[in-house]
Amino acid sequence: MIAIIFAAGTALAGLSSANKFQLQLMEEDGAVCLDGTPGGYYVRPGVGAGASNWIVHHEGGGWCALNTTDPMVQSCDARSKTYLGSSQTWPKVGISNIGGGAHGMMSNDSNVNQFWDWSMVYINYCDGGSFAGNRSEPVVSPAGNTLYFRGARIIRAVFDDLVTNQGLGVSKGTLLLTGTSAGGLATYLHADREATWVPATMRVVAVPDAGYFLPLPQWNGKPSWLPYYQQVAEEQDVWGSVNDGCMAAYPSV
């Protein structure tokens, strides 16, 4: 199992006009967003000696469910009409939800980021299930929309493309896997598997930035996260996409 490093937060800095992130879209093996548009990611090549080291960030943004009246839970119908469920509005250059640039561990400002010269990847989150869903057939939502739960296929297609077309396949440095909130959970869920998709010569570490949600009761005594996670897991058919050891340790959850 790879190392997990906890991060409390990151410094902020803007990305300069040069060397911005470039959008890459894909549909390999059904790697599509909730609405059926192609999944994708943004990539920014590294500089000099840093180019052989990589950061791969899993975007966060909560989760969605098909049938819900809980105000904490976004419906997948509503989500499929936003950038968190569709790639239709993603810009070709820059990252849509952070002003066309990047910040923190993905900034190219050497004053705030010791990883500034590394190769950077930002995996867009458009599946609503922490990149874990792998439901073969689309489903028709309560509103009559056709929805796809293919997050696991998206991250596999991203890594395949990085290895084959972006230079990750010949890198011998460090791969740092990270993510925030739902992307932090994705880092926990997928880091071990993602480490097997890159060259064995790479040192792989994981830095989930949040993404650890305790199954504590709400103020009124009702359960909070666990029933919600169970619903998302069932609807998105995540069982083949999470850690085998975790599944074996908690067979009844």
Wavefront OBJ file of the C-alpha trace (Angstrom):
o trace
v 0.000 0.000 0.000
v 1.324 3.445 -0.868
v 1.976 6.175 1.672
v -0.899 8.483 2.643
v 0.125 11.991 3.718
v -2.426 14.304 5.341
v -2.612 17.939 4.233
v -4.446 20.627 6.147
v -4.421 23.184 3.358
v -2.364 24.951 0.711
v -1.194 28.452 -0.086
v -2.882 30.434 -2.828
v -1.297 31.866 -5.953
v -2.468 32.607 -9.477
v -1.241 30.918 -12.637
v 0.514 33.197 -15.129
v -0.705 33.597 -18.678
v 2.074 31.311 -19.944
v 2.060 27.542 -19.609
v -1.635 27.173 -18.760
v -3.552 23.949 -18.370
v -4.836 22.393 -21.613
v -8.073 20.386 -21.767
v -7.985 16.759 -22.934
v -11.316 15.001 -23.608
v -11.924 11.270 -24.013
v -14.662 8.717 -24.477
v -12.601 5.517 -24.380
v -14.544 2.571 -23.000
v -17.528 4.772 -22.155
v -15.543 7.251 -20.024
v -18.324 9.839 -19.975
v -19.841 12.377 -17.595
v -23.307 12.131 -16.068
v -24.931 13.567 -19.203
v -22.936 11.383 -21.623
v -20.477 14.066 -22.743
v -16.784 13.053 -22.740
v -14.892 12.943 -19.465
v -11.557 14.663 -19.355
v -8.695 16.372 -17.594
v -6.364 19.339 -17.784
v -2.598 18.931 -18.150
v 0.296 21.361 -17.819
v 3.800 20.079 -18.692
v 6.525 20.492 -16.119
v 9.689 22.551 -16.491
v 13.284 21.297 -16.611
v 14.209 18.685 -14.037
v 10.771 18.944 -12.454
v 9.022 17.604 -15.552
v 9.701 13.980 -14.561
v 7.667 14.493 -11.359
v 3.869 14.627 -11.480
v 0.912 15.839 -9.444
v -2.468 14.323 -10.318
v -5.357 16.126 -8.615
v -8.881 14.661 -8.314
v -11.380 17.525 -8.382
v -13.950 17.638 -5.583
v -17.553 18.790 -5.466
v -19.824 16.559 -3.372
v -21.964 13.686 -4.645
v -25.353 13.132 -6.215
v -28.201 10.626 -6.011
v -31.072 9.674 -8.295
v -33.920 9.820 -5.799
v -33.430 12.265 -2.962
v -35.364 14.734 -0.838
v -32.426 15.381 1.505
v -31.251 19.006 1.181
v -27.674 17.785 1.774
v -27.832 15.655 -1.357
v -27.828 17.081 -4.876
v -29.923 15.248 -7.444
v -28.001 13.753 -10.352
v -30.571 15.377 -12.670
v -29.602 18.857 -11.491
v -25.913 18.042 -11.415
v -25.893 16.796 -15.008
v -26.734 20.331 -16.142
v -23.621 21.831 -14.497
v -19.860 21.629 -15.105
v -19.809 18.936 -12.379
v -21.935 16.679 -14.568
v -21.140 17.724 -18.115
v -18.079 18.747 -20.123
v -20.035 21.017 -22.461
v -18.863 24.247 -20.825
v -15.290 23.315 -19.912
v -12.819 25.811 -21.425
v -10.069 24.490 -23.676
v -7.444 26.433 -21.741
v -7.466 26.983 -17.983
v -9.679 25.336 -15.386
v -13.279 26.501 -15.285
v -14.031 26.561 -11.577
v -10.859 28.332 -10.433
v -10.703 31.284 -12.777
v -8.808 29.766 -15.661
v -5.719 29.060 -13.591
v -4.656 27.008 -10.603
v -3.571 27.562 -7.034
v -1.893 25.913 -4.074
v -0.043 22.710 -4.933
v -0.918 23.256 -8.606
v 0.417 26.797 -8.904
v 3.474 27.547 -11.045
v 4.526 30.332 -8.657
v 7.779 29.230 -7.035
v 7.187 31.679 -4.173
v 4.277 29.661 -2.820
v 4.667 26.177 -4.296
v 7.682 23.912 -4.003
v 6.190 21.736 -6.764
v 5.869 24.646 -9.219
v 7.972 23.005 -11.939
v 6.304 19.570 -11.798
v 3.983 18.203 -14.494
v 0.417 18.929 -13.376
v -2.841 17.073 -14.039
v -6.311 18.169 -12.893
v -8.939 15.429 -13.367
v -12.359 17.006 -13.895
v -15.078 15.649 -11.625
v -18.284 15.047 -13.590
v -19.625 11.696 -12.347
v -21.011 12.532 -8.892
v -19.516 9.475 -7.181
v -15.845 10.220 -6.358
v -14.732 8.548 -9.597
v -15.962 5.171 -8.304
v -19.062 4.443 -10.404
v -18.902 1.794 -13.093
v -22.468 1.058 -14.084
v -22.515 -0.569 -17.507
v -25.879 0.666 -18.720
v -27.194 4.227 -18.473
v -30.201 4.885 -16.276
v -33.267 7.042 -16.825
v -33.643 9.555 -14.020
v -36.928 10.513 -12.310
v -37.005 13.568 -14.609
v -36.584 11.428 -17.707
v -32.921 12.221 -18.385
v -30.440 9.547 -19.443
v -27.552 9.483 -16.965
v -24.226 7.644 -16.870
v -22.251 6.568 -13.810
v -18.764 6.012 -15.213
v -16.295 7.732 -12.891
v -14.044 4.676 -12.617
v -13.745 4.540 -16.390
v -12.868 8.234 -16.493
v -9.873 7.943 -14.178
v -8.642 4.802 -15.960
v -8.906 6.548 -19.339
v -7.082 9.581 -17.919
v -4.149 7.497 -16.694
v -4.021 5.503 -19.929
v -3.772 8.763 -21.869
v -1.168 10.221 -19.511
v 1.003 7.125 -19.835
v 0.603 6.767 -23.602
v 0.453 10.363 -24.844
v 1.626 12.797 -22.155
v 4.966 11.355 -21.038
v 3.981 9.719 -17.761
v 4.899 6.334 -19.221
v 8.600 7.225 -19.381
v 8.851 9.207 -16.146
v 11.033 7.985 -13.294
v 10.340 10.598 -10.646
v 7.607 11.039 -8.023
v 3.851 10.839 -8.621
v 1.831 12.736 -6.035
v -1.871 11.844 -5.991
v -4.147 14.400 -4.372
v -7.714 15.699 -4.221
v -10.032 17.850 -2.133
v -13.359 16.926 -0.492
v -15.024 14.345 -2.778
v -11.702 14.328 -4.620
v -9.961 13.659 -1.324
v -12.187 10.631 -0.859
v -11.329 9.620 -4.429
v -7.650 9.775 -3.463
v -8.277 7.379 -0.573
v -10.353 5.060 -2.758
v -8.141 4.886 -5.836
v -4.523 5.666 -4.916
v -3.407 2.042 -4.623
v -5.005 1.108 -7.934
v -3.700 4.202 -9.726
v -0.185 3.373 -8.542
v -0.345 0.155 -10.563
v -1.164 2.086 -13.760
v 2.135 3.982 -13.864
v 5.714 2.784 -14.376
v 7.141 0.776 -11.481
v 10.113 3.161 -11.533
v 7.953 5.943 -10.069
v 7.664 6.712 -6.368
v 3.942 7.136 -5.622
v 2.544 9.002 -2.607
v -0.960 10.263 -1.805
v -2.013 13.542 -0.179
v -5.793 13.657 0.421
v -6.772 17.256 1.253
v -9.857 16.542 3.389
v -12.122 13.812 2.042
v -12.432 11.942 5.334
v -16.039 12.046 6.507
v -16.885 10.524 9.880
v -20.178 8.566 10.154
v -21.368 10.677 13.092
v -25.056 11.421 13.795
v -26.655 14.762 13.028
v -27.886 17.067 15.791
v -31.250 15.263 15.786
v -29.657 11.846 16.193
v -30.254 10.735 12.614
v -27.341 9.245 10.678
v -25.487 11.621 8.402
v -23.090 10.311 5.777
v -23.400 6.524 5.829
v -26.916 6.089 4.333
v -26.054 8.653 1.660
v -22.845 6.846 0.715
v -24.684 3.541 0.611
v -27.269 4.991 -1.775
v -24.621 6.443 -4.088
v -22.657 3.168 -4.008
v -25.717 1.129 -4.959
v -26.884 3.478 -7.704
v -23.447 3.846 -9.269
v -22.342 0.188 -8.863
v -19.009 1.036 -7.242
v -18.201 -2.451 -5.966
v -15.466 -3.224 -8.461
v -13.887 0.207 -8.149
v -12.923 0.495 -4.485
v -10.105 -1.062 -2.485
v -10.419 -4.848 -2.251
v -9.002 -4.900 1.261
v -11.564 -2.361 2.444
v -14.398 -4.370 0.910
v -13.165 -7.523 2.641
v -12.812 -5.768 6.000
v -16.303 -4.240 5.928
v -18.540 -6.706 4.085
v -21.787 -5.568 5.725
v -21.388 -1.797 5.415
l 1 2 3 4 5 6 7 8 9 10 11 12 13 14 15 16 17 18 19 20 21 22 23 24 25 26 27 28 29 30 31 32 33 34 35 36 37 38 39 40 41 42 43 44 45 46 47 48 49 50 51 52 53 54 55 56 57 58 59 60 61 62 63 64 65 66 67 68 69 70 71 72 73 74 75 76 77 78 79 80 81 82 83 84 85 86 87 88 89 90 91 92 93 94 95 96 97 98 99 100 101 102 103 104 105 106 107 108 109 110 111 112 113 114 115 116 117 118 119 120 121 122 123 124 125 126 127 128 129 130 131 132 133 134 135 136 137 138 139 140 141 142 143 144 145 146 147 148 149 150 151 152 153 154 155 156 157 158 159 160 161 162 163 164 165 166 167 168 169 170 171 172 173 174 175 176 177 178 179 180 181 182 183 184 185 186 187 188 189 190 191 192 193 194 195 196 197 198 199 200 201 202 203 204 205 206 207 208 209 210 211 212 213 214 215 216 217 218 219 220 221 222 223 224 225 226 227 228 229 230 231 232 233 234 235 236 237 238 239 240 241 242 243 244 245 246 247 248 249 250 251 252 253
